[in-house]
Amino acid sequence: MVALNRYYKITKFYDFLKSTAIKGGITIAVVLALFVFLEYYFLDTRAMLDALVNNYSRESILGVFYISETILGLLPPEIFIAWSAKMSHPWIYLSVLATLSYLGGITAYYLGTLTFKIKSVKAYLENKIAVHIKNLRKWGSVFVVVGALLPLPHSIVSFACGLIKYNFKHYLLWALFRFLRFYIYGLAIFSVV
């Protein structure tokens, strides 16, 4: 245990972890504050969710969600979690969303590995940011867990893991935290919506 603690100090893992926690905490606070502000002054979330349920098929909403979770996480999953609260079996739909998010992350991972095969991208990564890649490979599990749990785009973290050739089995394991995030957010959002 002492040797592991020393290793983490030497490699500055604790500094990295502290920095990541602070940035993640600030991001969560800003997102929540923005949501509360918009909800209080501008948006009628219930009316928007009713419009989604009434005007679009479940399949099209799930398809849009999968694409969003694969490509840059353009749409916040919280919208879809709130949508699932309006369905006849919200926990089943929440589980489907979590599964689609997980699969979207896997797809993003493979898009990252394909992008790495582009010679100019590979040369840039190997020459310009080699130290960062080394650290990402060492501490990639932290990035995957942070990307899975926090309101950071999971697809970007997944894409980066594929880009740096982070161990796929480890990625699959740590990305399972995505399910935990959906269930925690589901508990919170279902009680409000």
Buried (B, 14 or more C-beta within 10 A) or exposed (E): EEEEEEEBEEBEBEEBBEEBEEEBEEBBEEBEEEBEEEEEEEEEBEEEBEEBBEEEEEEEBBEBBBBBBBBEBEBBBBBBBBBBBBBEEBEEBBBBBBBBBBBBBBBBBBBBBEBBEEEEBEEEBEEEEEEEBEBBBEBBBBBBBBBBBBBBBBBBBBBBBBBBBBEBEBBBEBBEBBBEBBBEBBEEBBEEB
